[in-house]
Amino acid sequence: MKNSLPSHKDKISNLNDEVKRTGDHFTKQVTKAIKKESWKLNFFELAWMAVITVSIGLYLAYKIGYGKTPENNVFIYFGIYTAIFVIMSVIVRILKTTAENEAEIKTQRSLLRCNNHIFHLIAKSRNQFMADMDEPQRRIFAATVVLQNPESSSSELEVAVQDLTGNEELSFAVCRIESFRHHGMMSRIQDEYSKIETKVTQHYEELLEVSPPAAEIFLKRMKGYAPSMQEGYSRNIGFLERTMNAIDNNDLDLMPFEDVYSIFSFTFEMLNGREIPVLHPVFKGHEDYMEAQEKLDRSRSYLKQAIAKRNSRLKSLVDLLSGEVDTDIVMPTTFDSVDIIDVIENLYKEYRKKINAAIKNKNAKELKHLRKTLKTSFKYQEKIRTHQRRAERYLTVFNNIQKSYNKQWRKHGKSIELILGDDASSSKRGISIREDYITLDDADKLFLAKKLITLHIHTLKEQKTTSQKFVNIELSQESFKRLAMDYVLILEEMLHFNQPEEMFAIEFSNSPYFSHIDINSPSRTKVGLAILSIEELQQTRKKVAHRLAFNLREYYKVSLNKKTIDYFVQNFGADREQLMEINKKALKAATNVEERYNVKIKMKDWESRFSPTFKRIKTALSKI
Protein backbone atom coordinates (compact mmCIF):
# COMPACT_ATOMS: atom_id res chain seq x y z
CA MET A 1 0.00 0.00 0.00
CA LYS A 2 1.40 3.37 -1.06
CA ASN A 3 1.83 5.99 1.69
CA SER A 4 0.50 9.41 0.63
CA LEU A 5 1.89 12.65 2.01
CA PRO A 6 -0.54 14.79 4.04
CA SER A 7 -2.13 17.56 2.00
CA HIS A 8 -1.99 21.25 2.94
CA LYS A 9 -5.63 20.97 4.05
CA ASP A 10 -4.74 18.04 6.34
CA LYS A 11 -1.85 20.02 7.84
CA ILE A 12 -4.15 22.97 8.57
CA SER A 13 -6.70 20.59 10.13
CA ASN A 14 -4.02 19.00 12.33
CA LEU A 15 -2.81 22.46 13.39
CA ASN A 16 -6.34 23.51 14.31
CA ASP A 17 -6.76 20.32 16.36
CA GLU A 18 -3.50 21.07 18.18
CA VAL A 19 -4.64 24.62 18.95
CA LYS A 20 -7.97 23.28 20.27
CA ARG A 21 -6.09 20.83 22.50
CA THR A 22 -4.00 23.71 23.85
CA GLY A 23 -7.15 25.66 24.73
CA ASP A 24 -8.83 22.56 26.17
CA HIS A 25 -5.80 21.69 28.33
CA PHE A 26 -5.55 25.27 29.64
CA THR A 27 -9.22 25.52 30.65
CA LYS A 28 -9.12 22.09 32.30
CA GLN A 29 -5.99 23.08 34.22
CA VAL A 30 -7.67 26.27 35.45
CA THR A 31 -10.91 24.53 36.48
CA LYS A 32 -8.99 22.18 38.79
CA ALA A 33 -8.89 25.14 41.17
CA ILE A 34 -12.50 24.37 42.16
CA LYS A 35 -11.54 21.07 43.78
CA LYS A 36 -11.46 21.13 47.57
CA GLU A 37 -10.70 18.47 50.12
CA SER A 38 -13.90 17.29 51.81
CA TRP A 39 -13.86 17.24 55.63
CA LYS A 40 -16.74 14.71 55.55
CA LEU A 41 -14.67 12.27 53.53
CA ASN A 42 -11.72 12.75 55.87
CA PHE A 43 -14.03 12.05 58.82
CA PHE A 44 -15.16 8.70 57.37
CA GLU A 45 -11.58 7.65 56.64
CA LEU A 46 -10.38 8.65 60.10
CA ALA A 47 -13.36 6.91 61.71
CA TRP A 48 -12.78 3.47 60.25
CA MET A 49 -8.99 3.78 60.62
CA ALA A 50 -9.51 4.67 64.29
CA VAL A 51 -11.66 1.56 64.78
CA ILE A 52 -8.95 -0.70 63.33
CA THR A 53 -6.36 1.01 65.54
CA VAL A 54 -8.49 0.48 68.68
CA SER A 55 -9.04 -3.21 67.86
CA ILE A 56 -5.35 -3.88 67.30
CA GLY A 57 -4.53 -1.85 70.44
CA LEU A 58 -6.81 -4.00 72.62
CA TYR A 59 -5.28 -7.20 71.33
CA LEU A 60 -1.67 -6.01 71.76
CA ALA A 61 -2.43 -4.71 75.27
CA TYR A 62 -3.69 -8.16 76.25
CA LYS A 63 -0.59 -9.83 74.79
CA ILE A 64 1.78 -7.72 76.89
CA GLY A 65 -0.22 -8.29 80.08
CA TYR A 66 -2.71 -5.43 80.24
CA GLY A 67 -6.44 -6.03 80.45
CA LYS A 68 -8.50 -9.08 79.65
CA THR A 69 -8.71 -11.10 76.49
CA PRO A 70 -10.95 -9.23 74.03
CA GLU A 71 -14.07 -11.23 73.36
CA ASN A 72 -14.79 -12.43 69.85
CA ASN A 73 -18.04 -10.47 69.64
CA VAL A 74 -16.01 -7.28 70.22
CA PHE A 75 -13.91 -8.06 67.12
CA ILE A 76 -17.06 -8.94 65.18
CA TYR A 77 -18.66 -5.66 66.24
CA PHE A 78 -15.59 -3.67 65.28
CA GLY A 79 -15.32 -5.60 62.01
CA ILE A 80 -18.91 -4.81 61.02
CA TYR A 81 -18.45 -1.24 62.16
CA THR A 82 -15.30 -0.90 60.05
CA ALA A 83 -16.94 -2.50 57.00
CA ILE A 84 -19.88 -0.10 57.20
CA PHE A 85 -17.59 2.90 57.44
CA VAL A 86 -15.40 1.65 54.57
CA ILE A 87 -18.46 1.21 52.35
CA MET A 88 -19.78 4.62 53.36
CA SER A 89 -16.42 6.31 52.66
CA VAL A 90 -16.27 4.64 49.23
CA ILE A 91 -19.80 5.82 48.43
CA VAL A 92 -19.01 9.34 49.63
CA ARG A 93 -15.81 9.41 47.54
CA ILE A 94 -17.71 8.24 44.44
CA LEU A 95 -20.38 10.90 44.99
CA LYS A 96 -17.73 13.53 45.63
CA THR A 97 -15.79 12.60 42.48
CA THR A 98 -18.96 12.62 40.38
CA ALA A 99 -19.99 16.02 41.75
CA GLU A 100 -16.49 17.41 41.20
CA ASN A 101 -16.38 16.15 37.62
CA GLU A 102 -19.77 17.70 36.87
CA ALA A 103 -18.71 20.98 38.50
CA GLU A 104 -15.42 20.91 36.59
CA ILE A 105 -17.18 20.43 33.24
CA LYS A 106 -19.67 23.20 34.07
CA THR A 107 -16.87 25.56 35.14
CA GLN A 108 -14.83 24.81 32.03
CA ARG A 109 -17.83 25.64 29.85
CA SER A 110 -18.33 28.87 31.79
CA LEU A 111 -14.66 29.81 31.31
CA LEU A 112 -14.85 29.12 27.57
CA ARG A 113 -18.14 31.01 27.36
CA CYS A 114 -16.62 34.03 29.10
CA ASN A 115 -13.61 34.00 26.76
CA ASN A 116 -15.95 33.85 23.78
CA HIS A 117 -17.97 36.79 25.12
CA ILE A 118 -14.89 38.95 25.63
CA PHE A 119 -13.47 38.17 22.20
CA HIS A 120 -16.77 39.21 20.60
CA LEU A 121 -16.63 42.42 22.64
CA ILE A 122 -13.12 43.09 21.31
CA ALA A 123 -14.30 42.68 17.72
CA LYS A 124 -17.58 44.55 18.20
CA SER A 125 -16.03 47.49 20.03
CA ARG A 126 -13.50 47.89 17.23
CA ASN A 127 -16.32 47.70 14.69
CA GLN A 128 -18.33 50.29 16.65
CA PHE A 129 -15.26 52.55 16.69
CA MET A 130 -15.03 52.22 12.89
CA ALA A 131 -18.76 52.79 12.40
CA ASP A 132 -18.46 56.38 13.63
CA MET A 133 -15.76 57.21 11.08
CA ASP A 134 -16.39 58.45 7.57
CA GLU A 135 -15.69 56.00 4.72
CA PRO A 136 -12.10 57.15 3.89
CA GLN A 137 -11.09 57.03 7.59
CA ARG A 138 -12.69 53.61 7.96
CA ARG A 139 -10.83 52.30 4.92
CA ILE A 140 -7.48 53.51 6.29
CA PHE A 141 -8.15 52.16 9.80
CA ALA A 142 -9.23 48.71 8.55
CA ALA A 143 -6.22 48.47 6.23
CA THR A 144 -3.91 49.39 9.12
CA VAL A 145 -5.37 46.60 11.27
CA VAL A 146 -4.78 44.07 8.48
CA LEU A 147 -1.19 45.25 7.89
CA GLN A 148 -0.46 45.12 11.64
CA ASN A 149 -1.57 41.48 11.84
CA PRO A 150 1.58 39.27 11.73
CA GLU A 151 -0.49 36.38 10.33
CA SER A 152 -2.20 38.26 7.47
CA SER A 153 -2.10 36.34 4.19
CA SER A 154 -0.76 37.74 0.91
CA SER A 155 -4.29 38.27 -0.41
CA GLU A 156 -5.27 40.18 2.76
CA LEU A 157 -2.19 42.39 2.44
CA GLU A 158 -3.05 43.00 -1.20
CA VAL A 159 -6.54 44.26 -0.27
CA ALA A 160 -5.10 46.47 2.52
CA VAL A 161 -2.49 48.13 0.27
CA GLN A 162 -5.10 48.61 -2.46
CA ASP A 163 -7.38 50.38 0.06
CA LEU A 164 -4.53 52.58 1.32
CA THR A 165 -3.07 53.60 -2.03
CA GLY A 166 -5.55 52.71 -4.77
CA ASN A 167 -2.49 51.53 -6.72
CA GLU A 168 -2.71 48.06 -8.30
CA GLU A 169 1.04 47.89 -8.92
CA LEU A 170 1.78 48.32 -5.20
CA SER A 171 -0.96 45.90 -4.13
CA PHE A 172 0.47 43.28 -6.51
CA ALA A 173 4.02 44.03 -5.34
CA VAL A 174 3.20 43.46 -1.66
CA CYS A 175 2.07 39.90 -2.51
CA ARG A 176 5.42 39.15 -4.14
CA ILE A 177 7.31 40.79 -1.27
CA GLU A 178 5.35 38.75 1.30
CA SER A 179 6.12 35.51 -0.58
CA PHE A 180 9.85 36.26 -0.47
CA ARG A 181 9.64 37.36 3.19
CA HIS A 182 8.23 33.97 4.19
CA HIS A 183 11.41 32.37 2.83
CA GLY A 184 13.79 34.99 4.23
CA MET A 185 14.86 36.20 0.75
CA MET A 186 15.68 39.81 1.65
CA SER A 187 17.82 40.32 -1.46
CA ARG A 188 14.81 39.53 -3.68
CA ILE A 189 12.72 41.94 -1.60
CA GLN A 190 15.32 44.63 -2.30
CA ASP A 191 14.97 43.89 -6.02
CA GLU A 192 11.20 44.31 -5.83
CA TYR A 193 11.34 47.42 -3.63
CA SER A 194 13.81 49.20 -5.91
CA LYS A 195 11.21 49.05 -8.71
CA ILE A 196 8.46 50.68 -6.64
CA GLU A 197 10.43 52.86 -4.21
CA THR A 198 9.34 56.17 -5.77
CA LYS A 199 5.63 55.29 -5.61
CA VAL A 200 5.96 53.88 -2.08
CA THR A 201 7.63 57.09 -0.88
CA GLN A 202 4.94 59.21 -2.51
CA HIS A 203 2.07 57.30 -0.87
CA TYR A 204 3.95 57.13 2.44
CA GLU A 205 4.21 60.93 2.57
CA GLU A 206 0.52 61.30 1.70
CA LEU A 207 -0.51 58.82 4.40
CA LEU A 208 1.78 60.45 6.96
CA GLU A 209 -0.37 63.58 6.88
CA VAL A 210 -3.59 61.61 7.39
CA SER A 211 -2.60 58.65 9.62
CA PRO A 212 1.01 58.25 10.84
CA PRO A 213 0.40 54.65 12.14
CA ALA A 214 -0.94 53.62 8.72
CA ALA A 215 2.01 55.28 6.96
CA GLU A 216 4.61 53.55 9.16
CA ILE A 217 3.18 50.03 8.87
CA PHE A 218 2.65 50.51 5.11
CA LEU A 219 6.32 51.44 4.63
CA LYS A 220 7.53 48.50 6.75
CA ARG A 221 5.38 46.01 4.85
CA MET A 222 6.56 47.31 1.48
CA LYS A 223 10.16 46.87 2.67
CA GLY A 224 9.43 43.29 3.74
CA TYR A 225 9.25 43.79 7.52
CA ALA A 226 6.25 42.24 9.29
CA PRO A 227 5.11 42.93 12.87
CA SER A 228 6.65 40.53 15.39
CA MET A 229 4.57 38.23 17.59
CA GLN A 230 7.47 38.36 20.07
CA GLU A 231 7.34 42.15 20.38
CA GLY A 232 3.55 42.59 20.29
CA TYR A 233 2.24 46.13 19.99
CA SER A 234 2.08 49.17 22.26
CA ARG A 235 -1.04 49.67 24.32
CA ASN A 236 -3.13 52.81 24.31
CA ILE A 237 -1.06 54.39 27.10
CA GLY A 238 -3.15 55.90 29.89
CA PHE A 239 -6.24 53.79 29.17
CA LEU A 240 -6.61 52.61 32.77
CA GLU A 241 -5.99 56.00 34.32
CA ARG A 242 -8.46 57.70 31.97
CA THR A 243 -11.08 55.04 32.66
CA MET A 244 -10.64 55.40 36.42
CA ASN A 245 -11.03 59.18 36.06
CA ALA A 246 -14.17 58.66 33.97
CA ILE A 247 -15.54 56.36 36.69
CA ASP A 248 -14.70 58.83 39.46
CA ASN A 249 -16.42 61.71 37.67
CA ASN A 250 -19.04 59.70 35.77
CA ASP A 251 -17.84 61.57 32.69
CA LEU A 252 -17.77 59.36 29.60
CA ASP A 253 -16.02 62.12 27.64
CA LEU A 254 -12.88 61.59 29.75
CA MET A 255 -12.58 58.14 28.18
CA PRO A 256 -11.93 57.94 24.41
CA PHE A 257 -13.50 54.95 22.71
CA GLU A 258 -10.10 53.42 21.88
CA ASP A 259 -9.76 52.71 25.63
CA VAL A 260 -12.76 50.36 25.47
CA TYR A 261 -10.94 48.07 23.04
CA SER A 262 -7.81 48.20 25.24
CA ILE A 263 -9.78 47.18 28.35
CA PHE A 264 -11.47 44.21 26.69
CA SER A 265 -8.18 43.07 25.15
CA PHE A 266 -6.35 43.37 28.50
CA THR A 267 -9.08 41.35 30.25
CA PHE A 268 -8.82 38.65 27.58
CA GLU A 269 -5.06 38.47 28.22
CA MET A 270 -5.41 38.15 31.99
CA LEU A 271 -8.07 35.45 31.68
CA ASN A 272 -5.69 33.44 29.50
CA GLY A 273 -2.60 33.51 31.68
CA ARG A 274 -0.81 36.80 30.93
CA GLU A 275 2.05 37.75 33.26
CA ILE A 276 3.15 41.40 33.25
CA PRO A 277 6.47 42.32 34.89
CA VAL A 278 6.32 45.09 37.48
CA LEU A 279 9.05 46.84 39.45
CA HIS A 280 8.17 47.68 43.06
CA PRO A 281 10.01 50.10 45.35
CA VAL A 282 10.64 48.40 48.71
CA PHE A 283 11.57 50.46 51.77
CA LYS A 284 14.36 49.26 54.07
CA GLY A 285 14.84 50.83 57.47
CA HIS A 286 11.69 52.91 56.90
CA GLU A 287 9.11 50.20 57.63
CA ASP A 288 6.67 52.57 59.34
CA TYR A 289 6.76 54.88 56.31
CA MET A 290 6.26 51.94 53.94
CA GLU A 291 3.29 50.75 56.01
CA ALA A 292 1.79 54.26 55.92
CA GLN A 293 2.28 54.36 52.13
CA GLU A 294 0.53 50.99 51.65
CA LYS A 295 -2.37 52.03 53.89
CA LEU A 296 -2.73 55.29 51.96
CA ASP A 297 -2.86 53.50 48.58
CA ARG A 298 -5.30 50.90 49.90
CA SER A 299 -7.63 53.45 51.51
CA ARG A 300 -7.61 55.57 48.34
CA SER A 301 -8.57 52.47 46.35
CA TYR A 302 -11.48 51.66 48.71
CA LEU A 303 -12.66 55.27 48.58
CA LYS A 304 -12.66 55.35 44.77
CA GLN A 305 -14.53 52.03 44.56
CA ALA A 306 -17.24 53.27 46.93
CA ILE A 307 -17.63 56.50 44.95
CA ALA A 308 -17.75 54.59 41.66
CA LYS A 309 -20.52 52.32 42.99
CA ARG A 310 -22.47 55.32 44.28
CA ASN A 311 -22.11 57.06 40.91
CA SER A 312 -23.27 53.92 39.13
CA ARG A 313 -26.42 53.81 41.29
CA LEU A 314 -27.07 57.50 40.67
CA LYS A 315 -26.81 56.82 36.94
CA SER A 316 -29.28 53.92 37.31
CA LEU A 317 -31.73 56.14 39.20
CA VAL A 318 -31.59 58.85 36.52
CA ASP A 319 -31.99 56.22 33.77
CA LEU A 320 -34.99 54.68 35.56
CA LEU A 321 -36.81 57.99 35.97
CA SER A 322 -35.90 59.46 32.58
CA GLY A 323 -37.12 56.26 30.91
CA GLU A 324 -40.61 56.87 32.31
CA VAL A 325 -41.06 60.55 31.45
CA ASP A 326 -40.93 62.39 28.15
CA THR A 327 -38.30 65.03 28.94
CA ASP A 328 -35.07 66.55 27.68
CA ILE A 329 -33.47 66.36 31.13
CA VAL A 330 -30.13 64.53 30.88
CA MET A 331 -27.38 63.36 33.21
CA PRO A 332 -24.71 66.06 33.71
CA THR A 333 -21.32 65.28 32.20
CA THR A 334 -19.64 65.46 35.62
CA PHE A 335 -20.92 64.72 39.10
CA ASP A 336 -21.38 68.19 40.53
CA SER A 337 -23.21 67.76 43.84
CA VAL A 338 -25.71 70.52 43.00
CA ASP A 339 -26.29 69.57 39.35
CA ILE A 340 -26.99 65.87 39.94
CA ILE A 341 -29.49 66.55 42.73
CA ASP A 342 -31.19 69.14 40.54
CA VAL A 343 -31.51 66.60 37.71
CA ILE A 344 -33.14 64.02 40.00
CA GLU A 345 -35.36 66.70 41.55
CA ASN A 346 -36.61 67.81 38.12
CA LEU A 347 -37.20 64.22 37.02
CA TYR A 348 -39.34 63.59 40.11
CA LYS A 349 -41.34 66.75 39.32
CA GLU A 350 -42.01 65.44 35.81
CA TYR A 351 -42.88 62.06 37.31
CA ARG A 352 -45.43 63.64 39.66
CA LYS A 353 -47.04 65.38 36.67
CA LYS A 354 -47.36 62.01 34.94
CA ILE A 355 -48.97 60.47 38.04
CA ASN A 356 -51.44 63.37 38.27
CA ALA A 357 -52.35 62.89 34.60
CA ALA A 358 -52.92 59.15 35.14
CA ILE A 359 -55.17 59.88 38.16
CA LYS A 360 -57.12 62.44 36.14
CA ASN A 361 -57.56 59.99 33.24
CA LYS A 362 -58.41 57.14 35.65
CA ASN A 363 -55.78 54.92 34.03
CA ALA A 364 -55.41 52.07 36.56
CA LYS A 365 -52.81 50.16 34.55
CA GLU A 366 -50.62 53.25 34.19
CA LEU A 367 -50.97 54.11 37.89
CA LYS A 368 -49.91 50.62 38.99
CA HIS A 369 -46.89 50.78 36.70
CA LEU A 370 -45.89 54.26 37.93
CA ARG A 371 -46.29 53.20 41.57
CA LYS A 372 -44.10 50.13 40.99
CA THR A 373 -41.40 52.21 39.29
CA LEU A 374 -41.55 54.78 42.07
CA LYS A 375 -40.98 52.09 44.71
CA THR A 376 -38.04 50.79 42.68
CA SER A 377 -36.55 54.30 42.58
CA PHE A 378 -36.73 54.48 46.38
CA LYS A 379 -34.84 51.18 46.61
CA TYR A 380 -32.17 52.71 44.37
CA GLN A 381 -32.01 55.71 46.70
CA GLU A 382 -31.41 53.47 49.69
CA LYS A 383 -28.52 51.80 47.88
CA ILE A 384 -27.14 55.22 46.92
CA ARG A 385 -27.29 56.31 50.56
CA THR A 386 -25.54 53.09 51.61
CA HIS A 387 -22.68 53.70 49.16
CA GLN A 388 -22.63 57.39 50.13
CA ARG A 389 -22.23 56.56 53.83
CA ARG A 390 -19.51 54.06 52.94
CA ALA A 391 -17.71 56.66 50.81
CA GLU A 392 -17.84 59.22 53.62
CA ARG A 393 -16.45 56.67 56.08
CA TYR A 394 -13.64 55.84 53.66
CA LEU A 395 -12.98 59.57 53.23
CA THR A 396 -12.61 59.97 57.00
CA VAL A 397 -10.28 56.97 57.12
CA PHE A 398 -8.31 58.28 54.13
CA ASN A 399 -7.86 61.73 55.69
CA ASN A 400 -6.64 60.18 58.97
CA ILE A 401 -4.23 57.89 57.13
CA GLN A 402 -3.03 60.81 55.01
CA LYS A 403 -2.18 62.75 58.17
CA SER A 404 -0.20 59.75 59.42
CA TYR A 405 1.49 59.43 56.02
CA ASN A 406 2.45 63.12 55.96
CA LYS A 407 3.89 62.75 59.45
CA GLN A 408 5.99 59.76 58.34
CA TRP A 409 7.08 61.61 55.21
CA ARG A 410 8.33 64.57 57.28
CA LYS A 411 10.23 62.09 59.42
CA HIS A 412 11.71 59.88 56.68
CA GLY A 413 11.28 61.59 53.32
CA LYS A 414 14.46 63.63 53.10
CA SER A 415 16.64 60.74 54.27
CA ILE A 416 15.36 58.18 51.74
CA GLU A 417 17.94 57.09 49.19
CA LEU A 418 17.83 54.51 46.42
CA ILE A 419 19.68 51.24 47.17
CA LEU A 420 20.93 49.57 44.01
CA GLY A 421 22.83 46.47 42.92
CA ASP A 422 25.07 44.90 45.55
CA ASP A 423 23.84 47.27 48.26
CA ALA A 424 20.28 45.89 47.99
CA SER A 425 21.08 42.92 50.26
CA SER A 426 22.74 45.09 52.90
CA SER A 427 21.09 46.62 55.96
CA LYS A 428 21.40 50.11 54.49
CA ARG A 429 18.30 52.32 54.90
CA GLY A 430 16.50 53.39 51.72
CA ILE A 431 14.51 52.09 48.73
CA SER A 432 15.42 48.91 46.88
CA ILE A 433 13.76 47.59 43.72
CA ARG A 434 11.86 44.29 43.72
CA GLU A 435 10.75 42.55 40.52
CA ASP A 436 7.33 40.91 40.48
CA TYR A 437 4.53 39.90 38.09
CA ILE A 438 0.93 41.03 37.69
CA THR A 439 -1.08 37.89 36.99
CA LEU A 440 -4.11 35.86 38.08
CA ASP A 441 -3.89 32.40 39.61
CA ASP A 442 -6.35 29.72 38.50
CA ALA A 443 -8.86 30.44 41.27
CA ASP A 444 -8.77 34.15 40.37
CA LYS A 445 -9.41 33.34 36.70
CA LEU A 446 -12.51 31.35 37.65
CA PHE A 447 -13.71 34.13 39.96
CA LEU A 448 -13.17 36.72 37.20
CA ALA A 449 -15.04 34.59 34.64
CA LYS A 450 -17.96 34.17 37.05
CA LYS A 451 -18.16 37.91 37.76
CA LEU A 452 -17.99 38.79 34.06
CA ILE A 453 -20.66 36.24 33.07
CA THR A 454 -22.96 37.75 35.72
CA LEU A 455 -22.20 41.22 34.36
CA HIS A 456 -22.95 40.05 30.80
CA ILE A 457 -26.31 38.59 31.88
CA HIS A 458 -27.18 41.88 33.59
CA THR A 459 -26.15 43.82 30.46
CA LEU A 460 -28.30 41.55 28.29
CA LYS A 461 -31.34 42.22 30.48
CA GLU A 462 -30.58 45.94 30.64
CA GLN A 463 -30.54 46.24 26.85
CA LYS A 464 -34.09 44.79 26.68
CA THR A 465 -33.22 42.94 23.50
CA THR A 466 -35.01 39.94 22.02
CA SER A 467 -31.67 38.14 21.63
CA GLN A 468 -31.01 35.37 24.15
CA LYS A 469 -27.26 35.34 23.51
CA PHE A 470 -24.81 37.94 24.74
CA VAL A 471 -22.62 37.61 21.63
CA ASN A 472 -25.53 38.74 19.42
CA ILE A 473 -26.37 42.02 21.16
CA GLU A 474 -25.43 45.37 19.65
CA LEU A 475 -24.28 48.07 22.07
CA SER A 476 -24.03 51.82 21.64
CA GLN A 477 -20.77 53.66 22.30
CA GLU A 478 -22.10 54.76 25.68
CA SER A 479 -23.09 51.18 26.61
CA PHE A 480 -19.67 49.91 25.55
CA LYS A 481 -18.00 52.51 27.76
CA ARG A 482 -20.23 51.67 30.74
CA LEU A 483 -19.47 47.98 30.32
CA ALA A 484 -15.73 48.68 30.07
CA MET A 485 -15.95 50.73 33.28
CA ASP A 486 -17.56 47.77 35.06
CA TYR A 487 -14.74 45.56 33.75
CA VAL A 488 -12.16 47.93 35.23
CA LEU A 489 -13.89 47.99 38.63
CA ILE A 490 -13.87 44.17 38.77
CA LEU A 491 -10.23 43.93 37.65
CA GLU A 492 -9.12 46.66 40.05
CA GLU A 493 -10.43 44.70 43.03
CA MET A 494 -8.34 41.71 41.93
CA LEU A 495 -5.16 43.31 40.57
CA HIS A 496 -5.04 46.53 42.67
CA PHE A 497 -3.74 48.55 39.73
CA ASN A 498 -4.89 51.70 41.49
CA GLN A 499 -1.36 51.73 42.87
CA PRO A 500 0.95 53.63 40.50
CA GLU A 501 3.47 50.83 39.93
CA GLU A 502 0.81 48.30 38.87
CA MET A 503 -1.17 50.74 36.72
CA PHE A 504 1.82 51.94 34.74
CA ALA A 505 3.35 48.47 34.43
CA ILE A 506 0.13 47.39 32.70
CA GLU A 507 -0.22 50.50 30.55
CA PHE A 508 3.40 50.45 29.38
CA SER A 509 3.51 46.70 28.67
CA ASN A 510 3.11 45.47 25.11
CA SER A 511 -0.06 43.63 24.14
CA PRO A 512 -0.02 40.32 22.22
CA TYR A 513 -1.60 40.19 18.78
CA PHE A 514 -5.11 38.71 18.71
CA SER A 515 -6.13 40.02 15.28
CA HIS A 516 -5.25 36.68 13.65
CA ILE A 517 -7.96 34.89 15.66
CA ASP A 518 -11.14 34.29 13.67
CA ILE A 519 -14.22 35.56 15.53
CA ASN A 520 -16.18 32.50 14.34
CA SER A 521 -13.62 29.97 15.60
CA PRO A 522 -14.68 27.54 18.35
CA SER A 523 -14.08 28.83 21.89
CA ARG A 524 -11.30 26.29 22.52
CA THR A 525 -9.51 27.45 19.37
CA LYS A 526 -9.77 31.08 20.46
CA VAL A 527 -8.29 30.24 23.87
CA GLY A 528 -5.56 28.07 22.32
CA LEU A 529 -4.47 30.80 19.89
CA ALA A 530 -4.61 33.43 22.65
CA ILE A 531 -2.35 31.33 24.89
CA LEU A 532 0.14 30.76 22.07
CA SER A 533 0.21 34.51 21.34
CA ILE A 534 0.74 35.33 25.03
CA GLU A 535 3.50 32.73 25.41
CA GLU A 536 5.22 34.03 22.27
CA LEU A 537 5.32 37.59 23.60
CA GLN A 538 8.69 38.60 25.04
CA GLN A 539 8.65 40.35 28.40
CA THR A 540 10.34 43.75 28.43
CA ARG A 541 11.13 45.98 31.40
CA LYS A 542 12.33 49.05 29.52
CA LYS A 543 9.07 51.03 29.59
CA VAL A 544 8.29 49.80 33.12
CA ALA A 545 11.71 51.03 34.26
CA HIS A 546 11.05 54.46 32.74
CA ARG A 547 7.77 54.68 34.61
CA LEU A 548 9.33 53.52 37.88
CA ALA A 549 11.99 56.21 37.51
CA PHE A 550 9.21 58.77 37.00
CA ASN A 551 7.38 57.51 40.13
CA LEU A 552 10.54 57.58 42.22
CA ARG A 553 10.98 61.19 41.23
CA GLU A 554 7.33 62.32 41.28
CA TYR A 555 5.82 60.11 43.99
CA TYR A 556 8.69 59.44 46.40
CA LYS A 557 10.76 62.60 45.68
CA VAL A 558 13.94 60.55 45.08
CA SER A 559 16.45 62.18 42.71
CA LEU A 560 18.01 60.10 39.93
CA ASN A 561 21.77 60.44 40.22
CA LYS A 562 24.33 59.03 37.77
CA LYS A 563 24.59 55.73 39.65
CA THR A 564 20.81 55.28 39.56
CA ILE A 565 20.61 56.06 35.85
CA ASP A 566 23.49 53.65 35.10
CA TYR A 567 21.72 50.90 37.06
CA PHE A 568 18.45 51.37 35.15
CA VAL A 569 20.26 51.37 31.81
CA GLN A 570 22.33 48.25 32.54
CA ASN A 571 19.67 46.14 34.28
CA PHE A 572 16.43 47.14 32.58
CA GLY A 573 17.56 48.48 29.20
CA ALA A 574 16.29 51.98 30.01
CA ASP A 575 17.09 54.97 27.81
CA ARG A 576 19.68 57.22 29.46
CA GLU A 577 18.50 60.47 27.85
CA GLN A 578 14.88 59.82 28.84
CA LEU A 579 15.88 59.21 32.46
CA MET A 580 17.85 62.46 32.49
CA GLU A 581 14.78 64.31 31.18
CA ILE A 582 12.63 62.75 33.93
CA ASN A 583 15.08 63.98 36.54
CA LYS A 584 14.81 67.58 35.27
CA LYS A 585 10.99 67.81 35.47
CA ALA A 586 9.44 69.92 38.22
CA LEU A 587 7.33 68.13 40.84
CA LYS A 588 3.52 68.54 40.73
CA ALA A 589 1.49 69.95 43.60
CA ALA A 590 -0.84 67.53 45.40
CA THR A 591 -4.62 67.84 44.95
CA ASN A 592 -7.26 67.51 47.64
CA VAL A 593 -8.92 64.08 47.40
CA GLU A 594 -12.32 65.42 48.52
CA GLU A 595 -12.31 68.03 45.75
CA ARG A 596 -11.04 65.58 43.14
CA TYR A 597 -13.62 62.85 43.72
CA ASN A 598 -16.59 65.01 44.83
CA VAL A 599 -17.37 62.70 47.75
CA LYS A 600 -20.15 64.56 49.51
CA ILE A 601 -23.49 64.61 47.68
CA LYS A 602 -26.51 65.59 49.77
CA MET A 603 -29.48 63.42 48.87
CA LYS A 604 -33.02 64.70 49.48
CA ASP A 605 -35.67 62.58 51.16
CA TRP A 606 -37.87 62.14 48.10
CA GLU A 607 -39.57 59.07 49.58
CA SER A 608 -41.21 60.98 52.44
CA ARG A 609 -42.14 63.81 50.05
CA PHE A 610 -44.02 61.31 47.89
CA SER A 611 -46.05 59.85 50.79
CA PRO A 612 -49.12 62.03 49.97
CA THR A 613 -48.80 61.01 46.31
CA PHE A 614 -48.88 57.33 47.28
CA LYS A 615 -52.07 57.94 49.26
CA ARG A 616 -53.65 59.69 46.26
CA ILE A 617 -52.70 56.74 44.01
CA LYS A 618 -54.24 54.29 46.50
CA THR A 619 -57.44 56.32 46.73
CA ALA A 620 -57.65 56.71 42.95
CA LEU A 621 -57.18 52.97 42.36
CA SER A 622 -59.93 52.12 44.86
CA LYS A 623 -62.38 54.30 42.92
CA ILE A 624 -61.52 53.07 39.43
Secondary structure, 3 states (H helix, E strand, C coil): CCCCCCCHHHHHHHHHHHHHHHHHHHHHHHHHHHCCCCHHHHHHHHHHHHHHHHHHHHHHHHHCCCCCCCCHHHHHHHHHHHHHHHHHHHHHHHHHHHHHHHHHHHHHHHHHHHHHHHHHHHHHHHHHHHHCCCHHHHHHHHHHHHHHCCCCCHHHHHHHHHHHHCCHHHHHHHHHHHHHHHCCCHHHHHHHHHHHHHHHHHHHHHHHHHCHHHHHHHHHHHCCCCCCCCCCEECCCCHHHHHHHHHHHCCHHHCCCHHHHHHHHHHHHHHCCCCEEEEEEEEECCHHHHHHHHHHHHHHHHHHHHHHHHHHHHHHHHHHHHCCCCCCCCCCCCCCHHHHHHHHHHHHHHHHHHHHHHHHCCCHHHHHHHHHHHHHHHHHHHHHHHHHHHHHHHHHHHHHHHHHHHHHHHHHHHHCCECCHHHHHCCCCEEEEEEEEECCCHHHHHHHHHHHHHHHHHHHHHCCCCCCCHHHCCCCHHHHHHHHHHHHHHHHHHHCCCCHHHHHHHHCCEECCCCCCCCCCCHHHHHHHHHHHHHHCCCCCHHHHHHHHHHHHHCCCCCCCHHHHHHHHHHHCCCHHHHHHHHHCCCCCCCCHHHHHCCCCCCCCHHHHCHHHHHHHHHHHHHC
